[in-house]
């Protein structure tokens, strides 16, 4: 399994984090009318900086990559500061959440495409093509 993890690189972990981010954004959108609901988001760069680089991500100097555990100690969830205050204390701004969700969906699709390409390359190598 470790060989497969190394072959997929960081894309497998990125896909998991992107999925979590889309769930958080969808929760924000669903609670648009909930009084005192606080919009949250995942800091993708912060969460991904917690993962160790693999051999496929070799660096020219030891300090080029931040090292961390292969688990998420800090879940990366942050409260969002709204552009406009609401009377009921809800910090969800539907247009902002929808645009962030659209970008997150595009990022998720791009990461999924990288993974599909990597798996296709592995299949070709196993077939001897």
C-alpha positions as CSV (number, residue, x, y, z in Angstrom):
1,X,0.0,0.0,0.0
2,X,2.9,2.3,0.7
3,X,4.1,1.9,-2.9
4,X,0.7,2.9,-4.1
5,X,0.7,5.9,-1.8
6,X,4.1,7.0,-3.1
7,X,2.9,6.5,-6.7
8,X,-0.1,8.8,-6.2
9,X,1.9,11.4,-4.5
10,X,0.3,14.3,-2.6
11,X,-2.8,14.2,-4.9
12,X,-4.6,11.6,-2.8
13,X,-4.2,13.7,0.3
14,X,-5.1,16.9,-1.5
15,X,-8.3,15.2,-2.8
16,X,-9.3,14.3,0.7
17,X,-8.8,17.9,2.0
18,X,-10.6,19.4,-1.0
19,X,-13.5,17.1,-0.3
20,X,-13.6,18.2,3.3
21,X,-13.5,21.8,2.2
22,X,-16.5,21.3,-0.2
23,X,-18.4,19.7,2.7
24,X,-17.7,22.7,5.0
25,X,-18.7,25.2,2.2
26,X,-21.9,23.2,1.5
27,X,-22.7,23.3,5.2
28,X,-22.3,27.1,5.1
29,X,-24.7,27.4,2.1
30,X,-27.2,25.1,3.8
31,X,-27.2,27.3,6.9
32,X,-27.6,30.6,5.1
33,X,-30.8,31.5,7.1
34,X,-29.8,30.0,10.4
35,X,-29.5,32.7,13.1
36,X,-26.1,33.0,14.7
37,X,-24.5,30.5,12.3
38,X,-20.8,31.3,11.8
39,X,-19.4,30.6,8.3
40,X,-16.3,28.5,8.3
41,X,-13.7,27.5,5.7
42,X,-10.7,25.2,5.6
43,X,-7.3,26.7,5.1
44,X,-6.1,24.4,2.3
45,X,-2.4,25.5,2.4
46,X,-2.2,25.2,6.2
47,X,-3.7,21.7,6.2
48,X,-1.5,20.5,3.3
49,X,1.6,21.9,4.9
50,X,1.1,19.3,7.7
51,X,1.9,16.4,5.3
52,X,5.3,15.0,4.7
53,X,6.8,15.4,1.2
54,X,7.4,12.1,-0.5
55,X,10.3,10.8,-2.5
56,X,8.4,12.0,-5.6
57,X,8.6,15.5,-4.3
58,X,12.3,15.6,-3.8
59,X,13.8,19.0,-2.9
60,X,17.2,20.4,-3.6
61,X,17.6,21.6,0.0
62,X,16.2,20.1,3.2
63,X,14.4,23.3,4.3
64,X,12.4,23.7,1.0
65,X,9.5,21.8,2.4
66,X,7.8,22.1,5.8
67,X,7.8,18.7,7.6
68,X,4.9,17.5,9.7
69,X,2.9,14.5,10.7
70,X,1.0,12.5,8.2
71,X,-2.2,13.4,10.0
72,X,-4.1,16.6,10.5
73,X,-3.5,17.9,14.0
74,X,-5.1,21.2,13.2
75,X,-8.2,20.6,11.2
76,X,-7.6,23.9,9.4
77,X,-11.1,25.2,10.0
78,X,-11.3,28.9,10.3
79,X,-14.2,31.3,10.9
80,X,-14.8,33.6,8.1
81,X,-15.2,37.4,8.6
82,X,-18.2,38.6,6.6
83,X,-18.0,41.6,4.3
84,X,-21.4,42.8,5.5
85,X,-22.8,42.4,9.0
86,X,-26.2,40.7,9.4
87,X,-28.8,41.6,12.0
88,X,-29.3,37.9,13.2
89,X,-25.6,37.3,13.7
90,X,-25.2,34.9,10.8
91,X,-21.9,35.4,8.9
92,X,-22.9,33.4,5.8
93,X,-22.9,35.5,2.6
94,X,-24.6,33.3,0.0
95,X,-22.9,34.8,-3.0
96,X,-19.4,34.5,-1.4
97,X,-20.1,30.9,-0.4
98,X,-21.4,30.0,-3.8
99,X,-18.4,31.4,-5.6
100,X,-16.0,29.7,-3.1
101,X,-17.8,26.4,-3.6
102,X,-17.6,26.8,-7.4
103,X,-13.8,27.3,-7.2
104,X,-13.5,24.5,-4.7
105,X,-15.4,22.2,-7.1
106,X,-13.0,23.2,-10.0
107,X,-10.0,22.6,-7.8
108,X,-11.4,19.2,-6.8
109,X,-11.9,18.2,-10.4
110,X,-8.4,19.3,-11.3
111,X,-6.9,17.1,-8.5
112,X,-9.1,14.2,-9.6
113,X,-7.8,14.6,-13.1
114,X,-4.2,14.5,-11.8
115,X,-5.0,11.3,-10.0
116,X,-6.7,9.7,-13.0
117,X,-3.7,10.6,-15.1
118,X,-1.3,9.0,-12.5
119,X,-3.4,5.8,-12.3
120,X,-3.5,5.6,-16.1
121,X,0.3,5.9,-16.2
122,X,0.6,3.1,-13.6
123,X,-1.8,0.9,-15.6
124,X,0.3,1.4,-18.7
125,X,3.5,0.6,-16.9
126,X,2.0,-2.6,-15.4
127,X,0.8,-3.7,-18.9
128,X,4.2,-2.9,-20.3
129,X,3.0,-0.3,-22.8
